[in-house]
Each structure stands twice: as structure tokens, then as C-alpha cells.
Amino acid sequence: MGVTRRQLLWAGAGIGGAGLLAACGGGGDSKGSPAPGAAAGKPRAGGTLRVGALGRSSAITRDPHGTQANESDYLVLALVFDTLTVPGAQSNTAPRLASSWEPSADLKTWKFTIAKGAAFHDGTPVTAEDVVWSLKRLRNTPSGAARLPGIQAENISAQGTDTIVLVSDYANAEFPLLTRFASFVMKKDTKDSELDKAPGTGPFKLEWFRGGNARLVRNDKWYGGTVHLDAIEITMFETPQAMANALLAGQIDLASNAGAVAARTAETRKDIQVLRRPNDMAMPIVMRTAKGSPFADARVREAMRLVVDRDAMVKQVLSGYGTVANDILGTGDPAFAKDIPQRKRDLTKARQLLADAGFDLSKTYELVTTEDIAGLADSATLFANQAREAGIKIEVVKQESGAFWEKTWKTGDFYTSYWGTNDSVVFFASKTMVSEAGQNEAGWNDPGFDASYRKVIGTADTGKRAAALKELQQIEYDRSGYLLWGMADGIDLAAAKVQNLPELAGYGRVQLEGVWLS
């Protein structure tokens, strides 16, 4: 569905069709560092932070394990319910509701220990049975296999009152990373009809929720540390422009993911902070690789990647608020292969590859896109213009969001997508590229890639993992169904009084427990 669906995938992911979705507030390894210009000195307690977040009334959901199409919904859920782990500032995976974890020697069994003092908002201690019930509920959702890869519901169990045991179908050294986004924990046996009032374990408690808008109040007994704000009020906006205008008018204090256009305006205002997060949003073009698609031949996909003028895309589509990418997802990964040569535009080679593959240049090919996020449709239009220089005729088709995610995503031959969690190559491999992936957008089935992925996750040896991860990225670069031309900066706009905003790329911005008002 939308960005937050991918967060969850990634979230999940999260938070999706991108989508989706991460988690980092302020302080410690699991927290972001203070925003540029943050006031020095001791944080001040109190105050209400008014936040604008994107969403559509037709896609509102209150289910922590459901499809999150609205960033506004995910923001509420991420502040009310905790996941087992979160992304960290020093490491990709940091503790949250789980204080620690350890694998068996064969990397198939993982044990997670619940953080001391963790309790629901009604005062009830969190038990292993609550977590087991929540993970089984998550696993049994339509996208559960993608959210907990390799884990069957019957292989999730409790050991004592504070330990959860998960047994994977295969060795997976990366499993804790995959629990960061969707593993929201609820009380055991919570009924679907009770989701509106279900107590969470997070830093804020839900006071009310109406039509996509919500008010959250501080959880004074949160096990994770001190929460400075008295409350957070969330207002849902359908467009970045409307949200940015509300900030400039003083109606909200924080505009989350406001986009480049709003940033250009805000940068002239001394009373507005502009927070940029590099490598925040991927907007790849997806080419279906399955038999019968005009892009089934790897030579055609390579030609398309050689047609694009990446510098022009970043300059025009992102207004310069971004960086050139190299057709590999997960650009924020500490182990990202920066030594793979940057692919550059080469129309001569592209034409030759198309000729060798017998690509029909007499036809017009539809490139389906949406206006879900700023710049997405523009990227499709500019690419179509660039492809015309190689003799490729492309018609851009704008589809309504709901229809796109129902009819085009994962089945279309040629379409734009977007993802907001870019700190892990393995995450994208597991969710979108291995042959059995639940979110396999390009219908890619590559035995070599699958084998390389299993080598990466099947070893804890640093050297062997690094070599396998490089191989994995090289295969993706050479023949996947993705054309990733650039990475958009994430841009939040905030009033001058807002301090210690999270800075990690992806959806770390939804974790606001460390924020305070000067």
C-alpha cells in the first residue's frame, strides 16, 4: 500500500509499496543524535509536540500487525507499541522490548530476553506468552511469512516468563535485524474488536484517535528511559504541501517527510529547522523478470539501466536533495559495496544490448506510476524522455494509489516503486529478491542470488559474510529487476523550539521519545 506499509515490512515498511517503514529516538545506541542546531544544555520536561504526518482517510488502520498504508497510523503505533529490536546509531540492530538475544551454534534457534521492567500501559508486566502470542498473530497475517522469514508459527514458544524461542527453517545470522519493524507486542488474546483500546508498552499512551488524528500522552513508567514531552498530537495530511503549509503557519511543530519543494521554501526561514537524512528513500523502477515480460531478458534490463541519466534525475526530480544510486538496494548498509563501479549512461551500449536481445522498438511500453510520494511520477516522466534518446517509446500511466497496489504492484511488467528503509542489503534481499520473498516485486527467480543470500545469512564469520554479501550485491547489480537511479534525502521541517529530533535514515523519525521543546 503506502510508504508505511513498507516500514512494517520492513516493517517491515514497513511501511510499504512502499513502504513501509524503522525506529530510533534520541539517546543511546538505539537513538538518534540531536538535530543540527539543537539547544545545548539539559532537556526540558513538558510541552506538547504537534506533528504532521502523511495519510489518507480511506487507508486508516488501528491493527499493529495489519497493512500500514498511512505514515500517520504507523507513527501512532510505533509510539504506543514497542518492537523487539530497533535500528541503532552504532549498529544496525539495537535492543528495545528485547534486552538481549542469542543464537544456537547452527544459527537456527534464537532466544530473546524481555527487557526488565517492561510493562503494558495498564501496569501488567510483559511476559513471554504475550510476545509469543503477538508473533504468532503476526506470522498468521497475509504478509506474515515475509515479516518473519523462515519462522513457522508452531516454532515460536516461551521459555519461562521472560524468554522467547524462535526456531528457523534454515540458518539465519541476521534474524534479529528482521524483527525491528513489525514485531509489535500486544497483550495475549487481545480481540480484533479491542484494538482501539489495546494497551501497548511504548513511551506514549493513546488518549484518543479520531479520523486519522490522535493525541498521545507520556507513559511515565516506560522501561526504556525518560520521556520528556507531556504529549504528542498527530494530525494527518493527505499531501506534503498541505502539511508544510501548516508548519509555516504555526499550526504544527514538525512536518515529517515534507519533501524537497517544502525544504527549498523553509530554508529561507530562520524560524524553521530543515533536517536532512541522506539515503532515506529509494524510488526504483521495477522491471518484471518473469517469462513473458518484455524485460525477461537480462540484456534488456541492463540496457534500461544504461539509458538513465542519474545526475539529471537527482537534480530535476529531487531538486538536488539526494544522491546518485547504483541499482543496489540498501545504500545505508555499513557493508554496502562501494567498490562496485558506478554505472553510467551509455546509449551506444544500450542500443546494442536491445538489438542483441531482439527488443521490439516499434512498440510503446507503459510505465505505471502513482503520486503517492513527491517526485515519483516526475521520475517516471523524466526517465521516459531519457529512454526516447535510445529509441525506446514509453508511455507514463498514472494510476490511483489503491488501484496500483491492488492491480499493478508485484504483477506489472514496468512500474515505479518506493522504499524507506535502506540500512540493510540483506533486508531487501529477504523481502524483495529471493525467489520465495513475499514482496518479490520483479518476480525474480535467480538460483545464484538465492544461494548467495543463504551464504550471507548462514554464517556469523565476519570475513565469509563480507565476501558473500559482496557477491550478493554484484548479482543484484548485474541482473536484478531493479533500476535504482538515486536516493532521496528524507526531509523533516520543524519549528526552532523542537530539539533532539532523530536523524537516522529510513523511518527512524517515527521514534520521538527523545524529543523535547526548548
C-alpha positions as CSV (number, residue, x, y, z in Angstrom):
1,M,0.0,0.0,0.0
2,G,1.8,3.2,1.0
3,V,5.1,4.2,2.5
4,T,4.4,3.0,5.9
5,R,3.3,-0.4,4.7
6,R,6.9,-0.8,3.7
7,Q,8.1,0.5,7.0
8,L,6.3,-2.5,8.5
9,L,7.6,-4.9,6.0
10,W,10.5,-3.6,7.0
11,A,8.4,-3.2,8.5
12,G,8.7,-4.1,7.9
13,A,7.9,-0.9,5.9
14,G,7.5,-1.2,6.6
15,I,5.9,0.6,5.9
16,G,5.1,-0.4,2.1
17,G,4.8,-0.4,-1.6
18,A,6.4,1.1,-0.4
19,G,6.8,1.2,2.0
20,L,7.0,0.8,4.8
21,L,8.9,1.8,7.4
22,A,12.5,1.7,11.4
23,A,12.9,3.1,14.9
24,C,15.3,5.4,16.6
25,G,14.7,8.1,19.1
26,G,17.3,10.2,21.0
27,G,20.0,8.8,23.3
28,G,21.9,5.5,23.4
29,D,22.7,3.1,20.6
30,S,19.0,2.8,19.6
31,K,18.6,6.6,19.5
32,G,19.3,9.3,17.0
33,S,21.7,12.1,17.8
34,P,20.5,15.7,18.3
35,A,19.3,17.6,15.3
36,P,21.6,20.3,13.9
37,G,21.2,23.5,15.9
38,A,19.7,21.7,18.9
39,A,19.9,23.8,22.0
40,A,22.7,22.9,24.4
41,G,22.0,22.0,28.0
42,K,19.7,19.8,29.9
43,P,16.4,18.7,28.1
44,R,13.3,20.5,29.4
45,A,10.4,18.4,30.5
46,G,6.9,19.1,29.4
47,G,5.0,20.5,26.4
48,T,3.0,19.1,23.6
49,L,4.6,18.3,20.2
50,R,2.3,18.8,17.3
51,V,3.3,16.5,14.5
52,G,2.0,16.4,10.9
53,A,2.2,13.0,9.1
54,L,1.0,11.8,5.7
55,G,-2.0,9.6,5.3
56,R,-5.4,9.0,3.6
57,S,-8.7,8.6,5.3
58,S,-9.5,5.6,3.1
59,A,-6.5,3.7,4.4
60,I,-6.7,4.2,8.2
61,T,-6.0,1.2,10.3
62,R,-5.5,0.5,14.0
63,D,-4.1,-3.0,13.7
64,P,-0.3,-3.2,14.7
65,H,0.0,-6.3,12.5
66,G,-2.0,-5.0,9.6
67,T,-1.1,-3.4,6.3
68,Q,0.0,0.1,7.2
69,A,-0.7,2.4,4.2
70,N,-0.5,5.6,6.3
71,E,2.6,7.1,7.9
72,S,0.3,8.8,10.4
73,D,-1.0,5.4,11.5
74,Y,2.5,3.9,11.8
75,L,3.6,6.9,13.8
76,V,0.8,6.3,16.3
77,L,1.5,2.5,16.5
78,A,5.3,3.0,16.8
79,L,4.9,5.3,19.8
80,V,2.2,3.1,21.5
81,F,3.6,-0.4,20.9
82,D,7.2,-1.5,21.0
83,T,9.1,-3.9,18.7
84,L,11.6,-6.4,19.9
85,T,14.5,-4.5,18.3
86,V,15.1,-1.2,16.6
87,P,17.8,0.2,14.2
88,G,20.7,1.7,16.1
89,A,23.2,4.5,15.7
90,Q,26.3,2.4,16.2
91,S,24.9,-0.9,14.9
92,N,22.1,-1.9,12.6
93,T,20.2,-3.7,15.4
94,A,19.7,-2.4,18.9
95,P,17.7,-3.6,21.9
96,R,14.1,-2.4,22.6
97,L,11.5,-4.7,24.2
98,A,14.1,-7.4,23.9
99,S,17.1,-6.5,26.0
100,S,19.3,-9.2,24.5
101,W,19.3,-12.2,22.1
102,E,21.5,-15.2,21.3
103,P,21.6,-17.9,18.6
104,S,22.3,-21.6,18.8
105,A,25.5,-22.8,17.2
106,D,23.7,-23.7,14.0
107,L,22.1,-20.2,13.8
108,K,18.6,-21.8,13.5
109,T,17.3,-21.2,17.1
110,W,17.2,-17.7,18.5
111,K,16.3,-16.7,22.1
112,F,15.2,-13.2,23.0
113,T,15.0,-12.0,26.6
114,I,12.4,-9.4,27.6
115,A,13.7,-6.1,29.0
116,K,13.5,-5.7,32.8
117,G,10.6,-3.6,33.9
118,A,8.7,-3.9,30.6
119,A,5.0,-3.5,31.2
120,F,1.8,-2.6,29.4
121,H,0.2,0.8,29.9
122,D,-2.3,-0.8,32.3
123,G,0.6,-1.9,34.6
124,T,0.6,-5.5,33.6
125,P,4.1,-6.9,33.2
126,V,5.0,-8.1,29.7
127,T,5.5,-11.9,29.6
128,A,7.0,-14.3,27.1
129,E,3.5,-15.6,26.5
130,D,2.4,-12.1,25.4
131,V,5.3,-11.9,22.9
132,V,4.7,-15.4,21.6
133,W,1.0,-14.7,21.0
134,S,1.8,-11.5,19.2
135,L,4.5,-13.0,17.0
136,K,2.2,-15.9,16.1
137,R,-0.6,-13.4,15.3
138,L,1.9,-11.5,13.1
139,R,3.0,-14.7,11.4
140,N,-0.6,-15.6,10.5
141,T,-1.3,-12.4,8.7
142,P,-1.2,-12.4,4.9
143,S,2.3,-11.0,4.8
144,G,3.5,-12.9,7.9
145,A,5.9,-15.1,6.0
146,A,7.7,-12.0,4.7
147,R,7.7,-10.3,8.1
148,L,9.1,-13.4,9.9
149,P,11.0,-15.2,7.2
150,G,11.8,-18.9,7.8
151,I,9.8,-18.9,11.0
152,Q,6.6,-21.1,11.3
153,A,4.0,-20.2,13.9
154,E,4.4,-23.6,15.6
155,N,8.1,-22.9,16.1
156,I,7.6,-19.8,18.3
157,S,7.4,-20.7,22.0
158,A,8.0,-19.3,25.5
159,Q,10.8,-20.5,27.9
160,G,9.9,-19.3,31.4
161,T,8.4,-15.9,31.9
162,D,10.9,-13.7,30.1
163,T,12.4,-15.7,27.2
164,I,11.0,-16.3,23.7
165,V,12.4,-19.1,21.5
166,L,12.1,-19.0,17.7
167,V,13.3,-21.9,15.5
168,S,14.0,-21.1,11.9
169,D,13.7,-23.4,8.9
170,Y,17.3,-22.5,8.0
171,A,20.4,-20.9,9.5
172,N,19.9,-17.1,9.8
173,A,22.5,-15.0,11.5
174,E,20.5,-11.9,10.5
175,F,17.3,-12.8,12.2
176,P,17.3,-10.1,15.0
177,L,17.6,-7.4,12.3
178,L,14.4,-8.7,10.7
179,T,12.4,-8.1,14.0
180,R,13.0,-4.4,14.0
181,F,9.8,-3.2,12.3
182,A,6.8,-5.4,12.6
183,S,7.2,-7.2,15.9
184,F,4.7,-5.0,17.8
185,V,3.7,-6.7,21.0
186,M,0.2,-6.7,22.4
187,K,-1.4,-8.4,25.4
188,K,-2.1,-12.1,24.8
189,D,-5.6,-12.8,23.5
190,T,-6.4,-9.2,22.5
191,K,-9.5,-9.3,20.3
192,D,-9.7,-7.5,17.0
193,S,-12.6,-5.6,18.3
194,E,-10.5,-4.2,21.2
195,L,-7.6,-2.8,19.1
196,D,-8.7,0.8,19.5
197,K,-8.2,0.5,23.3
198,A,-5.5,-2.2,23.5
199,P,-2.6,-1.1,25.8
200,G,0.9,-1.0,24.4
201,T,4.3,-1.0,26.0
202,G,5.7,2.1,24.3
203,P,6.8,5.6,25.5
204,F,3.3,7.1,24.9
205,K,-0.2,6.1,25.7
206,L,-3.1,6.7,23.3
207,E,-5.6,9.2,24.7
208,W,-7.8,9.4,21.6
209,F,-7.9,8.7,17.9
210,R,-10.3,10.3,15.5
211,G,-10.3,10.2,11.7
212,G,-6.6,9.6,11.4
213,N,-5.7,12.3,14.1
214,A,-4.5,11.3,17.5
215,R,-3.4,12.5,20.9
216,L,-0.8,10.5,22.9
217,V,0.3,11.2,26.4
218,R,3.6,10.3,28.2
219,N,4.0,6.9,29.7
220,D,5.7,7.8,33.0
221,K,6.6,4.2,33.7
222,W,8.2,3.4,30.4
223,Y,11.0,0.9,30.9
224,G,13.1,2.5,28.1
225,G,14.1,5.7,29.9
226,T,12.9,9.2,30.4
227,V,10.3,10.7,28.1
228,H,10.4,14.5,28.1
229,L,7.2,15.5,26.3
230,D,3.9,15.6,28.1
231,A,2.1,14.7,24.9
232,I,2.2,14.3,21.1
233,E,-0.7,15.4,18.9
234,I,-0.7,13.9,15.4
235,T,-2.5,15.4,12.5
236,M,-3.0,13.5,9.3
237,F,-2.3,15.3,6.0
238,E,-3.0,14.0,2.5
239,T,-0.3,16.0,0.8
240,P,3.2,17.2,1.7
241,Q,2.3,20.6,0.6
242,A,-0.7,20.9,2.9
243,M,1.5,19.7,5.8
244,A,4.3,22.1,5.1
245,N,1.9,25.0,4.8
246,A,0.5,24.1,8.3
247,L,4.1,24.2,9.7
248,L,4.8,27.5,8.1
249,A,1.6,28.9,9.5
250,G,2.5,27.7,13.0
251,Q,-0.3,25.1,13.2
252,I,2.1,22.2,13.8
253,D,5.6,22.0,15.1
254,L,7.0,19.1,13.0
255,A,6.3,18.2,9.4
256,S,7.5,14.6,8.9
257,N,8.9,13.7,5.4
258,A,7.9,17.1,3.9
259,G,9.9,16.8,0.7
260,A,12.3,18.9,-1.3
261,V,9.8,21.5,-2.5
262,A,8.9,22.4,1.0
263,A,12.6,22.4,2.1
264,R,13.5,25.0,-0.5
265,T,10.9,27.3,0.9
266,A,11.7,26.6,4.5
267,E,15.5,27.2,4.1
268,T,14.8,30.9,3.7
269,R,13.1,31.0,7.2
270,K,15.3,31.4,10.2
271,D,12.5,30.1,12.4
272,I,12.3,26.7,10.7
273,Q,14.8,23.8,11.0
274,V,15.4,21.7,8.0
275,L,16.7,18.2,8.9
276,R,18.1,16.1,6.0
277,R,18.6,12.4,6.2
278,P,20.8,11.0,3.3
279,N,19.8,7.7,1.8
280,D,16.3,7.9,3.2
281,M,14.0,7.0,0.3
282,A,14.5,4.7,-2.7
283,M,12.3,5.2,-5.8
284,P,13.4,2.4,-8.1
285,I,11.9,1.5,-11.4
286,V,10.8,-2.2,-11.4
287,M,11.1,-4.4,-14.4
288,R,9.4,-7.8,-14.3
289,T,11.9,-10.6,-14.9
290,A,9.4,-13.5,-15.3
291,K,8.9,-15.2,-18.6
292,G,6.5,-13.4,-20.9
293,S,7.6,-9.9,-19.8
294,P,9.4,-7.7,-22.3
295,F,12.1,-7.3,-19.6
296,A,12.6,-11.0,-19.0
297,D,15.9,-10.8,-20.9
298,A,18.7,-9.6,-18.6
299,R,20.2,-7.7,-21.5
300,V,17.1,-5.6,-21.8
301,R,17.2,-4.8,-18.1
302,E,20.9,-3.8,-18.4
303,A,20.0,-1.6,-21.3
304,M,17.4,0.2,-19.3
305,R,19.9,0.8,-16.5
306,L,22.3,2.3,-19.1
307,V,19.7,4.6,-20.6
308,V,19.0,6.6,-17.4
309,D,20.9,9.9,-16.8
310,R,21.2,9.6,-13.0
311,D,22.7,13.0,-12.3
312,A,19.8,14.6,-14.2
313,M,17.3,12.6,-12.3
314,V,18.7,13.6,-8.9
315,K,18.9,17.3,-10.0
316,Q,15.5,17.5,-11.5
317,V,13.3,15.0,-9.7
318,L,14.8,15.5,-6.3
319,S,15.8,19.2,-6.7
320,G,19.3,18.1,-5.7
321,Y,18.1,16.7,-2.3
322,G,19.5,13.3,-3.0
323,T,22.4,11.2,-4.3
324,V,23.1,9.0,-7.4
325,A,22.5,5.3,-6.8
326,N,23.9,2.2,-8.4
327,D,21.0,-0.2,-8.8
328,I,21.6,-1.9,-5.4
329,L,19.1,-1.5,-2.6
330,G,20.3,-1.0,0.9
331,T,22.5,2.0,0.3
332,G,22.8,2.9,4.0
333,D,24.2,-0.5,5.0
334,P,27.6,-0.3,6.7
335,A,28.6,-3.2,4.4
336,F,27.3,-1.6,1.2
337,A,29.7,-2.5,-1.7
338,K,31.1,0.9,-2.6
339,D,33.8,-0.7,-4.8
340,I,31.3,-1.9,-7.4
341,P,31.9,0.6,-10.3
342,Q,29.2,3.3,-10.6
343,R,27.0,2.6,-13.6
344,K,27.0,5.5,-16.0
345,R,24.8,6.4,-19.0
346,D,25.9,4.7,-22.2
347,L,23.3,4.9,-25.0
348,T,25.5,3.2,-27.6
349,K,25.9,0.1,-25.4
350,A,22.2,0.2,-24.5
351,R,21.1,0.2,-28.2
352,Q,23.4,-2.8,-28.9
353,L,22.1,-4.8,-25.9
354,L,18.5,-4.1,-27.1
355,A,19.4,-5.3,-30.6
356,D,21.1,-8.4,-29.3
357,A,18.0,-9.2,-27.2
358,G,15.6,-8.6,-30.1
359,F,13.8,-6.0,-28.1
360,D,10.9,-4.6,-30.2
361,L,11.5,-0.8,-30.6
362,S,8.3,-0.4,-32.6
363,K,6.1,-0.9,-29.6
364,T,5.2,1.6,-26.9
365,Y,5.7,0.3,-23.3
366,E,3.6,1.5,-20.4
367,L,5.4,2.7,-17.2
368,V,2.9,2.7,-14.4
369,T,3.3,5.1,-11.5
370,T,1.4,6.9,-8.8
371,E,1.6,10.2,-7.0
372,D,1.9,8.6,-3.6
373,I,5.1,10.5,-2.8
374,A,6.5,13.7,-4.2
375,G,8.7,13.2,-7.3
376,L,7.6,9.6,-8.0
377,A,5.5,10.4,-11.1
378,D,8.1,13.0,-12.2
379,S,10.8,10.3,-12.1
380,A,8.8,8.2,-14.5
381,T,8.2,11.1,-16.9
382,L,11.9,12.1,-17.0
383,F,13.0,8.5,-17.5
384,A,10.6,8.1,-20.4
385,N,12.1,11.2,-22.0
386,Q,15.6,9.9,-21.5
387,A,14.7,6.5,-22.9
388,R,13.4,8.1,-26.0
389,E,17.0,9.0,-26.9
390,A,17.8,5.3,-27.2
391,G,14.7,4.7,-29.4
392,I,12.6,3.3,-26.6
393,K,9.0,4.6,-26.6
394,I,7.5,4.7,-23.1
395,E,4.0,6.0,-22.1
396,V,3.7,7.0,-18.4
397,V,0.4,5.9,-16.9
398,K,-0.6,7.5,-13.6
399,Q,-2.7,5.1,-11.5
400,E,-4.7,5.9,-8.4
401,S,-3.0,4.6,-5.3
402,G,-5.5,1.9,-4.3
403,A,-5.7,0.5,-7.9
404,F,-1.9,0.5,-8.2
405,W,-1.3,-1.6,-5.1
406,E,-4.1,-3.9,-5.9
407,K,-3.6,-4.4,-9.7
408,T,0.0,-3.5,-10.6
409,W,2.3,-4.0,-7.6
410,K,4.2,-7.3,-7.8
411,T,2.5,-8.2,-11.1
412,G,3.1,-5.3,-13.5
413,D,5.8,-5.5,-16.2
414,F,7.1,-2.0,-15.7
415,Y,6.3,0.4,-12.8
416,T,7.8,2.7,-10.1
417,S,8.1,1.7,-6.5
418,Y,9.4,3.3,-3.4
419,W,11.0,2.1,-0.1
420,G,12.0,4.0,3.0
421,T,14.3,1.5,4.8
422,N,17.8,1.5,3.3
423,D,20.2,0.4,6.0
424,S,20.4,-3.3,5.1
425,V,21.1,-5.1,1.9
426,V,20.0,-8.3,3.5
427,F,16.7,-6.8,4.4
428,F,15.8,-6.0,0.8
429,A,17.2,-9.4,-0.4
430,S,14.9,-11.2,2.1
431,K,11.8,-9.2,1.4
432,T,12.0,-8.4,-2.3
433,M,14.5,-10.5,-4.2
434,V,15.0,-14.1,-3.1
435,S,12.7,-16.3,-5.1
436,E,10.3,-17.0,-2.2
437,A,10.1,-13.4,-1.0
438,G,6.6,-12.3,-0.2
439,Q,7.3,-8.9,-1.7
440,N,9.1,-10.1,-4.8
441,E,8.3,-7.0,-6.9
442,A,10.1,-8.1,-10.1
443,G,9.1,-11.8,-10.0
444,W,12.8,-12.5,-9.9
445,N,13.9,-16.2,-9.6
446,D,17.7,-16.4,-9.6
447,P,19.2,-19.6,-8.1
448,G,22.6,-17.9,-7.9
449,F,21.2,-15.0,-5.9
450,D,19.3,-17.3,-3.6
451,A,22.4,-19.3,-2.9
452,S,24.4,-16.2,-2.2
453,Y,21.7,-14.9,0.1
454,R,21.8,-18.2,2.1
455,K,25.5,-17.9,2.4
456,V,25.2,-14.4,3.8
457,I,22.7,-15.2,6.5
458,G,24.1,-18.7,7.2
459,T,27.4,-17.6,8.7
460,A,28.4,-15.5,11.6
461,D,32.0,-15.3,10.4
462,T,32.7,-11.7,9.5
463,G,35.1,-12.4,6.7
464,K,33.0,-15.0,5.0
465,R,29.9,-12.9,5.4
466,A,31.6,-9.9,3.8
467,A,32.6,-11.9,0.8
468,A,29.2,-13.4,0.3
469,L,27.5,-10.0,0.8
470,K,29.7,-8.6,-2.0
471,E,28.7,-11.4,-4.3
472,L,25.1,-10.9,-3.5
473,Q,25.3,-7.2,-4.4
474,Q,27.2,-7.9,-7.6
475,I,24.5,-10.3,-8.8
476,E,21.8,-7.7,-7.9
477,Y,23.8,-5.0,-9.8
478,D,24.2,-7.3,-12.9
479,R,20.8,-8.8,-13.4
480,S,18.1,-8.0,-10.9
481,G,14.8,-6.4,-11.9
482,Y,15.6,-3.0,-10.3
483,L,16.7,0.2,-11.8
484,L,17.7,2.3,-8.8
485,W,18.8,5.6,-10.2
486,G,19.1,7.7,-7.0
487,M,18.3,8.0,-3.3
488,A,16.2,10.9,-2.0
489,D,17.0,12.7,1.2
490,G,14.5,12.5,3.9
491,I,13.4,15.9,4.9
492,D,11.7,16.9,8.1
493,L,10.8,20.5,8.9
494,A,10.5,21.7,12.5
495,A,9.9,24.8,14.5
496,A,13.0,26.2,16.2
497,K,11.9,25.0,19.6
498,V,11.9,21.3,18.7
499,Q,15.1,19.7,20.0
500,N,16.8,16.3,19.6
501,L,14.9,15.1,16.5
502,P,16.0,11.6,15.4
503,E,18.4,11.7,12.4
504,L,18.8,8.1,11.2
505,A,17.8,7.4,7.6
506,G,14.6,5.5,6.9
507,Y,11.8,5.7,9.4
508,G,13.9,6.4,12.5
509,R,11.9,9.7,12.6
510,V,8.8,7.9,14.0
511,Q,10.6,7.3,17.3
512,L,10.1,10.7,19.0
513,E,10.5,9.7,22.7
514,G,13.8,11.6,23.0
515,V,12.4,14.9,21.6
516,W,12.0,17.9,23.9
517,L,10.9,21.5,23.5
518,S,13.1,24.4,24.4
